[in-house]
């Protein structure tokens, strides 16, 4: 596919993401943008993540941002994670686990250390799958994390250990 055709496809997918009424088509457009792995889509996907209400589309946007693997998406995905954790102070059982899984998987692909502070919460999860997925994400982002935690654990919590001052 030549550059003009790729650009036309990219523009069409962006148009669908923002203007399509059908949520399934918006979700598929987000997914296809992720498969393109075009860095131009990161800011637009983050903007779509801000305005999208449909959970299926939000999950696909997060997934697409993970496929692209650009650290510019980290802070916006962290905001989504914080929303999910803090939403009405719900217990873990009531979280949208599918969205949390997409977020953790995206962080593992993006490999931005700023995410570790927020992922640390899930290392103590009562859900074995979430805990294992989080450990895998930690391995991808900071392969030496177990030694770092063991060494610093005496004084600080996991989020404090990986806190990034911005």
GROMACS elastic network, one bead per residue, 0.5 to 0.9 nm:
[ bonds ]
;  ai    aj funct       b0    kb
    1     4     6  0.82177   500
    1     5     6  0.61450   500
    1     6     6  0.64029   500
    2     5     6  0.54736   500
    2     6     6  0.62825   500
    2     7     6  0.86609   500
    3     6     6  0.50857   500
    3     7     6  0.59939   500
    3     8     6  0.85222   500
    4     7     6  0.50832   500
    4     8     6  0.60933   500
    4     9     6  0.85647   500
    5     8     6  0.50741   500
    5     9     6  0.61322   500
    5    10     6  0.85479   500
    6     9     6  0.50698   500
    6    10     6  0.60778   500
    6    11     6  0.86013   500
    6    36     6  0.89068   500
    7    11     6  0.61135   500
    7    12     6  0.85055   500
    8    11     6  0.51420   500
    8    12     6  0.60832   500
    8    13     6  0.86229   500
    9    12     6  0.50701   500
    9    13     6  0.61801   500
    9    14     6  0.86721   500
   10    13     6  0.52166   500
   10    14     6  0.62851   500
   10    15     6  0.86483   500
   10    32     6  0.89185   500
   10    33     6  0.70698   500
   10    36     6  0.81050   500
   10    38     6  0.86168   500
   10    41     6  0.83723   500
   11    14     6  0.51295   500
   11    15     6  0.61485   500
   11    16     6  0.86550   500
   12    15     6  0.50462   500
   12    16     6  0.62183   500
   12    17     6  0.86343   500
   12    29     6  0.86491   500
   13    16     6  0.50432   500
   13    17     6  0.61136   500
   13    18     6  0.87729   500
   13    26     6  0.84581   500
   13    28     6  0.87913   500
   13    29     6  0.51271   500
   13    30     6  0.73692   500
   13    32     6  0.74206   500
   13    33     6  0.67425   500
   14    17     6  0.50242   500
   14    18     6  0.63774   500
   14    19     6  0.84584   500
   14    29     6  0.72291   500
   14    30     6  0.79711   500
   14    33     6  0.78883   500
   14    41     6  0.80243   500
   14    44     6  0.77698   500
   14    45     6  0.85505   500
   15    18     6  0.54481   500
   15    19     6  0.57730   500
   15    20     6  0.74682   500
   15    29     6  0.87818   500
   16    19     6  0.52939   500
   16    21     6  0.85764   500
   16    25     6  0.71331   500
   16    26     6  0.58701   500
   16    29     6  0.62173   500
   16    30     6  0.86529   500
   17    20     6  0.62305   500
   17    23     6  0.89373   500
   17    25     6  0.76901   500
   17    27     6  0.73557   500
   17    28     6  0.84119   500
   17    29     6  0.56531   500
   17    30     6  0.62957   500
   17    45     6  0.85190   500
   17    48     6  0.75002   500
   17    57     6  0.89438   500
   18    21     6  0.87499   500
   18    26     6  0.74229   500
   18    48     6  0.69219   500
   18    52     6  0.89777   500
   19    26     6  0.81852   500
   20    23     6  0.73879   500
   20    25     6  0.68144   500
   20    26     6  0.60728   500
   21    24     6  0.89402   500
   21    25     6  0.80094   500
   21    26     6  0.77211   500
   22    25     6  0.54639   500
   22    26     6  0.64871   500
   22    27     6  0.88049   500
   23    26     6  0.50095   500
   23    27     6  0.60596   500
   23    28     6  0.85530   500
   23    54     6  0.69367   500
   23    56     6  0.75906   500
   23    57     6  0.64750   500
   24    27     6  0.50304   500
   24    28     6  0.61421   500
   24    29     6  0.85668   500
   24    56     6  0.76980   500
   24    57     6  0.73002   500
   25    28     6  0.50253   500
   25    29     6  0.60662   500
   25    30     6  0.86108   500
   25    57     6  0.88234   500
   26    29     6  0.50454   500
   26    30     6  0.62715   500
   26    31     6  0.86489   500
   26    57     6  0.63509   500
   26    60     6  0.88649   500
   27    30     6  0.51666   500
   27    31     6  0.62380   500
   27    32     6  0.86935   500
   27    56     6  0.65319   500
   27    58     6  0.76768   500
   27    59     6  0.80849   500
   27    60     6  0.55515   500
   27    61     6  0.72059   500
   28    32     6  0.60977   500
   28    33     6  0.85451   500
   28    57     6  0.80518   500
   28    60     6  0.74804   500
   29    32     6  0.51172   500
   29    33     6  0.61842   500
   29    34     6  0.87076   500
   29    60     6  0.87370   500
   29    61     6  0.89481   500
   30    33     6  0.51004   500
   30    34     6  0.64064   500
   30    35     6  0.88736   500
   30    45     6  0.75018   500
   30    57     6  0.74143   500
   30    58     6  0.89023   500
   30    60     6  0.58659   500
   30    61     6  0.52747   500
   30    62     6  0.87231   500
   30    63     6  0.83845   500
   30    64     6  0.61659   500
   30    65     6  0.88778   500
   31    34     6  0.51351   500
   31    35     6  0.64786   500
   31    36     6  0.89194   500
   31    57     6  0.89448   500
   31    60     6  0.55861   500
   31    61     6  0.67471   500
   31    63     6  0.71034   500
   31    64     6  0.53621   500
   31    67     6  0.89526   500
   32    36     6  0.63930   500
   32    37     6  0.89791   500
   32    64     6  0.76422   500
   33    36     6  0.51510   500
   33    37     6  0.67985   500
   33    38     6  0.73366   500
   33    41     6  0.69408   500
   33    45     6  0.86657   500
   33    61     6  0.87291   500
   33    64     6  0.64571   500
   33    65     6  0.87133   500
   33    67     6  0.89996   500
   33    68     6  0.84869   500
   34    37     6  0.53082   500
   34    38     6  0.75154   500
   34    41     6  0.81751   500
   34    60     6  0.86679   500
   34    61     6  0.79264   500
   34    63     6  0.72310   500
   34    65     6  0.62137   500
   34    66     6  0.75478   500
   34    67     6  0.52630   500
   34    68     6  0.56434   500
   35    38     6  0.82698   500
   35    64     6  0.70461   500
   35    67     6  0.65910   500
   35    68     6  0.75156   500
   36    39     6  0.88966   500
   36    67     6  0.86327   500
   36    68     6  0.77622   500
   37    40     6  0.87945   500
   37    41     6  0.81223   500
   37    64     6  0.81969   500
   37    65     6  0.86099   500
   37    67     6  0.64200   500
   37    69     6  0.78848   500
   38    41     6  0.58825   500
   38    42     6  0.78038   500
   38    68     6  0.66088   500
   39    42     6  0.55832   500
   39    43     6  0.83518   500
   39    68     6  0.66703   500
   39    69     6  0.85946   500
   39    70     6  0.70109   500
   40    43     6  0.70126   500
   40    44     6  0.76425   500
   41    44     6  0.52332   500
   41    45     6  0.58736   500
   41    46     6  0.84816   500
   41    65     6  0.85018   500
   41    68     6  0.84660   500
   42    45     6  0.51736   500
   42    46     6  0.61357   500
   42    47     6  0.86184   500
   42    64     6  0.88487   500
   42    65     6  0.65766   500
   42    68     6  0.76074   500
   42    70     6  0.71940   500
   42    72     6  0.70944   500
   42    73     6  0.64951   500
   43    46     6  0.50194   500
   43    47     6  0.61753   500
   43    48     6  0.86163   500
   43    72     6  0.76481   500
   43    73     6  0.75157   500
   44    47     6  0.50254   500
   44    48     6  0.61802   500
   44    49     6  0.85568   500
   45    49     6  0.60599   500
   45    50     6  0.86799   500
   45    61     6  0.63184   500
   45    62     6  0.83499   500
   45    64     6  0.81360   500
   45    65     6  0.72371   500
   45    73     6  0.85016   500
   46    50     6  0.64220   500
   46    61     6  0.79879   500
   46    62     6  0.86555   500
   46    65     6  0.82006   500
   46    72     6  0.88715   500
   46    73     6  0.65532   500
   46    76     6  0.64263   500
   46    77     6  0.82146   500
   47    50     6  0.51394   500
   47    51     6  0.67416   500
   47    52     6  0.87566   500
   47    76     6  0.89541   500
   48    51     6  0.53288   500
   48    52     6  0.58236   500
   48    58     6  0.83504   500
   48    61     6  0.77959   500
   49    52     6  0.54018   500
   49    53     6  0.84068   500
   49    57     6  0.85036   500
   49    58     6  0.60736   500
   49    61     6  0.66002   500
   49    62     6  0.78052   500
   49    76     6  0.79454   500
   49    77     6  0.85408   500
   49    80     6  0.85158   500
   50    53     6  0.85783   500
   50    76     6  0.81608   500
   50    80     6  0.88413   500
   52    55     6  0.80155   500
   52    57     6  0.71201   500
   52    58     6  0.63439   500
   53    56     6  0.89144   500
   53    57     6  0.78562   500
   53    58     6  0.71954   500
   54    57     6  0.54846   500
   54    58     6  0.62771   500
   54    59     6  0.87931   500
   55    59     6  0.61153   500
   55    60     6  0.86397   500
   55    99     6  0.78878   500
   56    59     6  0.52261   500
   56    60     6  0.63630   500
   56    61     6  0.87530   500
   56    99     6  0.87462   500
   57    60     6  0.50799   500
   57    61     6  0.61446   500
   57    62     6  0.86276   500
   58    61     6  0.51144   500
   58    62     6  0.62500   500
   58    63     6  0.85814   500
   58    99     6  0.80406   500
   59    62     6  0.51517   500
   59    63     6  0.61196   500
   59    64     6  0.85818   500
   59    98     6  0.78585   500
   59    99     6  0.57359   500
   59   100     6  0.89796   500
   59   102     6  0.63272   500
   59   103     6  0.80726   500
   60    64     6  0.59889   500
   60    65     6  0.85378   500
   60   102     6  0.82192   500
   61    64     6  0.50066   500
   61    65     6  0.61973   500
   61    66     6  0.86526   500
   62    65     6  0.51403   500
   62    66     6  0.63705   500
   62    67     6  0.88361   500
   62    73     6  0.88172   500
   62    77     6  0.70095   500
   62    99     6  0.83738   500
   62   102     6  0.64351   500
   62   103     6  0.63552   500
   62   106     6  0.66802   500
   63    66     6  0.50980   500
   63    67     6  0.63852   500
   63    68     6  0.88248   500
   63   102     6  0.59036   500
   63   103     6  0.74417   500
   63   105     6  0.77427   500
   63   106     6  0.59910   500
   64    67     6  0.50375   500
   64    68     6  0.62992   500
   64    69     6  0.85836   500
   64   106     6  0.81595   500
   65    68     6  0.51590   500
   65    69     6  0.61972   500
   65    70     6  0.71605   500
   65    73     6  0.65356   500
   65    74     6  0.87890   500
   65    77     6  0.87395   500
   65   106     6  0.67869   500
   65   109     6  0.89881   500
   65   110     6  0.81016   500
   66    70     6  0.75701   500
   66    73     6  0.83855   500
   66   102     6  0.85069   500
   66   103     6  0.82243   500
   66   105     6  0.71467   500
   66   107     6  0.66392   500
   66   108     6  0.78216   500
   66   109     6  0.54250   500
   66   110     6  0.57565   500
   67    70     6  0.85346   500
   67   106     6  0.72120   500
   67   109     6  0.68039   500
   67   110     6  0.78970   500
   68   109     6  0.83474   500
   68   110     6  0.77370   500
   69    72     6  0.88081   500
   69    73     6  0.81711   500
   69   106     6  0.76610   500
   69   107     6  0.83891   500
   69   108     6  0.89854   500
   69   109     6  0.57225   500
   69   111     6  0.76215   500
   70    73     6  0.61513   500
   70    74     6  0.78305   500
   70   109     6  0.88852   500
   70   110     6  0.58739   500
   70   111     6  0.87526   500
   70   112     6  0.86548   500
   71    74     6  0.53074   500
   71    75     6  0.81927   500
   71   110     6  0.59965   500
   71   111     6  0.76415   500
   71   112     6  0.59710   500
   72    75     6  0.70474   500
   72    76     6  0.81511   500
   73    76     6  0.55476   500
   73    77     6  0.62391   500
   73    78     6  0.86395   500
   73   110     6  0.83612   500
   74    77     6  0.52348   500
   74    78     6  0.60716   500
   74    79     6  0.86912   500
   74   106     6  0.88643   500
   74   107     6  0.72834   500
   74   110     6  0.76117   500
   74   112     6  0.69645   500
   74   114     6  0.74462   500
   74   115     6  0.68779   500
   75    79     6  0.62822   500
   75    80     6  0.88284   500
   75   114     6  0.80741   500
   75   115     6  0.80989   500
   76    79     6  0.50579   500
   76    80     6  0.65329   500
   76    81     6  0.88103   500
   77    80     6  0.50357   500
   77    81     6  0.62673   500
   77    82     6  0.86360   500
   77   103     6  0.68065   500
   77   106     6  0.85682   500
   77   107     6  0.83361   500
   77   115     6  0.89065   500
   78    82     6  0.61096   500
   78    83     6  0.85363   500
   78   103     6  0.82538   500
   78   114     6  0.89023   500
   78   115     6  0.69232   500
   78   118     6  0.72062   500
   79    82     6  0.50711   500
   79    83     6  0.61479   500
   79    84     6  0.86791   500
   80    83     6  0.50258   500
   80    84     6  0.63015   500
   80    85     6  0.87267   500
   80   103     6  0.83224   500
   81    84     6  0.51156   500
   81    85     6  0.62110   500
   81    86     6  0.85123   500
   81    99     6  0.84113   500
   81   100     6  0.69132   500
   81   103     6  0.70722   500
   81   118     6  0.79449   500
   82    85     6  0.50783   500
   82    86     6  0.58366   500
   82    87     6  0.80249   500
   82   118     6  0.80186   500
   83    86     6  0.52787   500
   83    87     6  0.55009   500
   84    87     6  0.52910   500
   84    88     6  0.88691   500
   84    90     6  0.86932   500
   84    95     6  0.65942   500
   84    96     6  0.72485   500
   84    99     6  0.84465   500
   84   100     6  0.78544   500
   85    88     6  0.84351   500
   85    89     6  0.70310   500
   85    90     6  0.72951   500
   85    91     6  0.84489   500
   85    92     6  0.78507   500
   85    95     6  0.72287   500
   86    89     6  0.50056   500
   86    90     6  0.70410   500
   87    90     6  0.62069   500
   87    95     6  0.85658   500
   88    91     6  0.89691   500
   90    93     6  0.78542   500
   90    94     6  0.61058   500
   90    95     6  0.70129   500
   91    94     6  0.57776   500
   91    95     6  0.71506   500
   92    95     6  0.54056   500
   92    96     6  0.88513   500
   92    97     6  0.85898   500
   92   125     6  0.80393   500
   92   126     6  0.81852   500
   92   127     6  0.88135   500
   93    96     6  0.86243   500
   93    97     6  0.84423   500
   93   126     6  0.89948   500
   93   127     6  0.88774   500
   94    97     6  0.81661   500
   95    98     6  0.85983   500
   95    99     6  0.84894   500
   95   100     6  0.79162   500
   96    99     6  0.54756   500
   96   100     6  0.64476   500
   96   101     6  0.88257   500
   97   101     6  0.60512   500
   97   102     6  0.86065   500
   97   130     6  0.83049   500
   98   101     6  0.50732   500
   98   102     6  0.63227   500
   98   103     6  0.86617   500
   99   102     6  0.50863   500
   99   103     6  0.61708   500
   99   104     6  0.86621   500
  100   103     6  0.50172   500
  100   104     6  0.61551   500
  100   105     6  0.85591   500
  100   130     6  0.83157   500
  101   104     6  0.51761   500
  101   105     6  0.60835   500
  101   106     6  0.84722   500
  101   130     6  0.70682   500
  101   133     6  0.77117   500
  101   134     6  0.88662   500
  102   105     6  0.51762   500
  102   106     6  0.60355   500
  102   107     6  0.86110   500
  103   106     6  0.51034   500
  103   107     6  0.62020   500
  103   108     6  0.86814   500
  104   107     6  0.51404   500
  104   108     6  0.63009   500
  104   109     6  0.88362   500
  104   119     6  0.72843   500
  104   130     6  0.86077   500
  104   133     6  0.71373   500
  104   134     6  0.64684   500
  104   137     6  0.66623   500
  105   108     6  0.50867   500
  105   109     6  0.64452   500
  105   110     6  0.87506   500
  105   133     6  0.75477   500
  105   134     6  0.83348   500
  105   136     6  0.88976   500
  105   137     6  0.68538   500
  106   109     6  0.51263   500
  106   110     6  0.60865   500
  106   111     6  0.84530   500
  106   137     6  0.87974   500
  107   110     6  0.50423   500
  107   111     6  0.58694   500
  107   112     6  0.68707   500
  107   113     6  0.88839   500
  107   115     6  0.66086   500
  107   116     6  0.86445   500
  107   119     6  0.86720   500
  107   137     6  0.68191   500
  107   140     6  0.89685   500
  107   141     6  0.80229   500
  108   111     6  0.52900   500
  108   112     6  0.80547   500
  108   134     6  0.85247   500
  108   136     6  0.75358   500
  108   138     6  0.72331   500
  108   139     6  0.82864   500
  108   140     6  0.56787   500
  108   141     6  0.61928   500
  109   112     6  0.85949   500
  109   137     6  0.80617   500
  109   140     6  0.76529   500
  109   141     6  0.82914   500
  110   141     6  0.81573   500
  111   114     6  0.88123   500
  111   115     6  0.81308   500
  111   137     6  0.81230   500
  111   138     6  0.87923   500
  111   140     6  0.65502   500
  111   142     6  0.81018   500
  112   115     6  0.59895   500
  112   116     6  0.78970   500
  112   141     6  0.64869   500
  113   116     6  0.54987   500
  113   117     6  0.80535   500
  113   138     6  0.89792   500
  113   141     6  0.62280   500
  113   142     6  0.72534   500
  113   162     6  0.75897   500
  113   163     6  0.87985   500
  113   164     6  0.78153   500
  114   117     6  0.65065   500
  114   118     6  0.80357   500
  114   162     6  0.75521   500
  114   163     6  0.70949   500
  114   164     6  0.58385   500
  114   165     6  0.89450   500
  115   118     6  0.55165   500
  115   119     6  0.61325   500
  115   120     6  0.86567   500
  115   141     6  0.87156   500
  115   162     6  0.84782   500
  115   163     6  0.88023   500
  115   164     6  0.89444   500
  116   120     6  0.59274   500
  116   137     6  0.86927   500
  116   138     6  0.69783   500
  116   141     6  0.78654   500
  116   142     6  0.84721   500
  116   158     6  0.85366   500
  116   159     6  0.71714   500
  116   161     6  0.89852   500
  116   162     6  0.57922   500
  116   163     6  0.75347   500
  116   164     6  0.88968   500
  117   120     6  0.55018   500
  117   121     6  0.77623   500
  117   158     6  0.69466   500
  117   160     6  0.68235   500
  117   161     6  0.74856   500
  117   163     6  0.52463   500
  117   164     6  0.76887   500
  118   121     6  0.60553   500
  118   122     6  0.81941   500
  118   159     6  0.64831   500
  118   162     6  0.87688   500
  118   163     6  0.86669   500
  119   122     6  0.56754   500
  119   123     6  0.72987   500
  119   134     6  0.66225   500
  119   137     6  0.83246   500
  119   138     6  0.79789   500
  119   159     6  0.79425   500
  120   123     6  0.53876   500
  120   124     6  0.77935   500
  120   134     6  0.78186   500
  120   138     6  0.85629   500
  120   157     6  0.88352   500
  120   158     6  0.56542   500
  120   159     6  0.55842   500
  120   162     6  0.83237   500
  121   124     6  0.63001   500
  121   125     6  0.72806   500
  121   158     6  0.78148   500
  121   159     6  0.72405   500
  122   126     6  0.85125   500
  122   127     6  0.87636   500
  122   130     6  0.67060   500
  122   131     6  0.57024   500
  122   133     6  0.88946   500
  122   134     6  0.62432   500
  122   135     6  0.86411   500
  123   126     6  0.89624   500
  123   130     6  0.80360   500
  123   131     6  0.51346   500
  123   132     6  0.79457   500
  123   134     6  0.62294   500
  123   135     6  0.67839   500
  123   158     6  0.87906   500
  124   127     6  0.86457   500
  124   131     6  0.67138   500
  125   128     6  0.70411   500
  125   129     6  0.88582   500
  125   130     6  0.66264   500
  125   131     6  0.55228   500
  126   129     6  0.89460   500
  126   130     6  0.81147   500
  126   131     6  0.75453   500
  127   130     6  0.53908   500
  127   131     6  0.62451   500
  127   132     6  0.87134   500
  128   131     6  0.50815   500
  128   132     6  0.60799   500
  128   133     6  0.84975   500
  129   132     6  0.51539   500
  129   133     6  0.60256   500
  129   134     6  0.84700   500
  130   133     6  0.50794   500
  130   134     6  0.60493   500
  130   135     6  0.86020   500
  131   134     6  0.50831   500
  131   135     6  0.62352   500
  131   136     6  0.86919   500
  132   135     6  0.50493   500
  132   136     6  0.62253   500
  132   137     6  0.86260   500
  133   136     6  0.50700   500
  133   137     6  0.62315   500
  133   138     6  0.86841   500
  134   138     6  0.61589   500
  134   139     6  0.85481   500
  135   138     6  0.50110   500
  135   139     6  0.61598   500
  135   140     6  0.86767   500
  136   140     6  0.62716   500
  136   141     6  0.87047   500
  137   140     6  0.50587   500
  137   141     6  0.61548   500
  137   142     6  0.83524   500
  138   141     6  0.51281   500
  138   142     6  0.55576   500
  138   143     6  0.67695   500
  138   144     6  0.87607   500
  138   145     6  0.67699   500
  138   146     6  0.88645   500
  139   142     6  0.54438   500
  139   144     6  0.73425   500
  139   145     6  0.70519   500
  139   146     6  0.87245   500
  140   143     6  0.60418   500
  141   145     6  0.86405   500
  142   145     6  0.53832   500
  142   146     6  0.88978   500
  143   146     6  0.79009   500
  144   147     6  0.57765   500
  144   148     6  0.65128   500
  144   149     6  0.89195   500
  145   149     6  0.60191   500
  145   150     6  0.84741   500
  146   149     6  0.51563   500
  146   150     6  0.60642   500
  146   151     6  0.85297   500
  147   150     6  0.50845   500
  147   151     6  0.60664   500
  147   152     6  0.85624   500
  148   151     6  0.52539   500
  148   152     6  0.61337   500
  148   153     6  0.81208   500
  148   161     6  0.81159   500
  149   152     6  0.52194   500
  149   153     6  0.52912   500
  149   154     6  0.88066   500
  149   156     6  0.88645   500
  149   157     6  0.85379   500
  149   158     6  0.67917   500
  149   161     6  0.71815   500
  150   153     6  0.52703   500
  150   154     6  0.77138   500
  151   154     6  0.71888   500
  152   155     6  0.59433   500
  152   156     6  0.62455   500
  152   157     6  0.82438   500
  152   158     6  0.85932   500
  152   161     6  0.69442   500
  153   156     6  0.53583   500
  153   157     6  0.62917   500
  153   158     6  0.72654   500
  153   161     6  0.79958   500
  154   157     6  0.83266   500
  156   159     6  0.82157   500
  156   160     6  0.59639   500
  156   161     6  0.62685   500
  157   160     6  0.52561   500
  157   161     6  0.62502   500
  157   162     6  0.89868   500
  158   161     6  0.50465   500
  158   162     6  0.65102   500
  158   163     6  0.85443   500
  159   162     6  0.54796   500
  159   163     6  0.58953   500
  160   163     6  0.50632   500
  160   164     6  0.87067   500
  161   164     6  0.88103   500
